[in-house]
Amino acid sequence: LDELDNSKTAASLAVDIQRMNRLVEQLLKVSRLDADDLLIEEDVDLNDIAAETVSYLAPLAITNGKSLSLATCESPVMVRGNRGGLGDALRNLVENAIEHSPDGG
């Protein structure tokens, strides 16, 4: 019984640590909003950013009982912008979707 309690506690702590880590990352990103490096613009393929986001967040989705899928365009979807900022914004949206979508979603 103690082993079961320890296992549940460890799983709960792991989830809490992941949430805190994401919160700290988001706070750090917000603190960098005033940095000059966010002003750098380049040609960016949104297909690449979406693929990187899904790859990065797939473990989080699995941990939360969710699944991620990606359908990209056959040709590049080019925009002019800050690659890091666009990636951060998309990761934030997907993280929120993972956290707030119903189980099995």
Wavefront OBJ file of the C-alpha trace (Angstrom):
o trace
v 0.000 0.000 0.000
v 2.864 2.377 0.805
v 4.347 1.651 -2.619
v 1.050 2.598 -4.278
v 0.843 5.828 -2.272
v 4.449 6.669 -3.172
v 3.734 6.003 -6.844
v 0.673 8.277 -6.824
v 2.607 10.974 -4.988
v 5.493 10.750 -7.455
v 3.118 10.987 -10.425
v 1.374 13.978 -8.892
v 4.694 15.689 -8.202
v 5.846 15.055 -11.774
v 2.728 16.754 -13.146
v 3.185 19.687 -10.762
v 6.843 20.040 -11.767
v 5.894 20.081 -15.455
v 3.298 22.783 -14.843
v 5.720 24.887 -12.819
v 8.393 24.471 -15.483
v 5.982 25.667 -18.195
v 4.946 28.601 -16.019
v 8.558 29.644 -15.455
v 9.263 29.312 -19.191
v 6.261 31.484 -20.002
v 7.318 34.101 -17.458
v 10.816 34.173 -18.920
v 9.375 34.606 -22.407
v 7.228 37.498 -21.249
v 10.256 39.116 -19.625
v 12.072 38.977 -22.972
v 9.283 40.765 -24.842
v 11.157 44.047 -24.465
v 14.403 42.578 -25.766
v 15.671 43.822 -29.110
v 16.122 40.279 -30.455
v 12.343 39.951 -30.854
v 12.510 42.696 -33.457
v 14.555 40.518 -35.807
v 12.428 39.476 -38.750
v 13.155 36.740 -41.250
v 11.302 34.556 -43.719
v 9.771 31.709 -41.721
v 7.925 28.581 -42.898
v 4.952 28.035 -40.592
v 4.955 24.327 -41.535
v 8.372 24.020 -39.856
v 7.259 25.853 -36.731
v 4.138 23.692 -36.462
v 6.157 20.476 -36.886
v 8.681 21.573 -34.257
v 5.860 22.474 -31.871
v 4.113 19.119 -32.251
v 7.394 17.255 -31.802
v 8.258 19.278 -28.688
v 4.827 18.975 -27.050
v 3.966 15.368 -27.956
v 5.378 14.021 -24.648
v 3.266 16.520 -22.694
v 0.166 15.509 -24.637
v 0.797 11.816 -23.975
v 1.381 12.486 -20.273
v -1.979 14.273 -20.172
v -3.839 11.510 -22.037
v -4.135 13.601 -25.207
v -2.931 13.144 -28.754
v -1.492 15.623 -31.230
v -1.640 15.421 -34.995
v -0.367 17.707 -37.701
v -1.539 18.299 -41.245
v 0.807 20.589 -43.159
v 0.538 22.178 -46.564
v 2.474 20.604 -49.414
v 4.137 23.912 -50.193
v 5.841 26.195 -47.675
v 3.680 28.680 -45.782
v 6.057 31.606 -45.626
v 5.637 34.639 -43.406
v 7.996 37.400 -42.398
v 8.466 37.490 -38.657
v 10.448 36.468 -35.629
v 10.919 32.694 -35.708
v 11.360 32.383 -31.950
v 8.393 34.595 -31.149
v 6.127 32.743 -33.571
v 7.246 29.403 -32.137
v 6.666 30.599 -28.581
v 3.170 31.808 -29.454
v 2.214 28.526 -31.120
v 3.669 26.438 -28.265
v 1.684 28.495 -25.771
v -1.553 27.925 -27.709
v -0.958 24.185 -28.011
v 0.070 23.865 -24.342
v -3.162 25.583 -23.324
v -5.155 23.281 -25.593
v -3.483 20.231 -24.046
v -4.137 21.467 -20.520
v -7.762 22.463 -21.072
v -9.123 19.925 -23.553
v -11.152 16.990 -22.228
v -9.482 13.641 -21.575
v -9.039 11.516 -24.666
v -8.951 14.638 -26.852
l 1 2 3 4 5 6 7 8 9 10 11 12 13 14 15 16 17 18 19 20 21 22 23 24 25 26 27 28 29 30 31 32 33 34 35 36 37 38 39 40 41 42 43 44 45 46 47 48 49 50 51 52 53 54 55 56 57 58 59 60 61 62 63 64 65 66 67 68 69 70 71 72 73 74 75 76 77 78 79 80 81 82 83 84 85 86 87 88 89 90 91 92 93 94 95 96 97 98 99 100 101 102 103 104 105
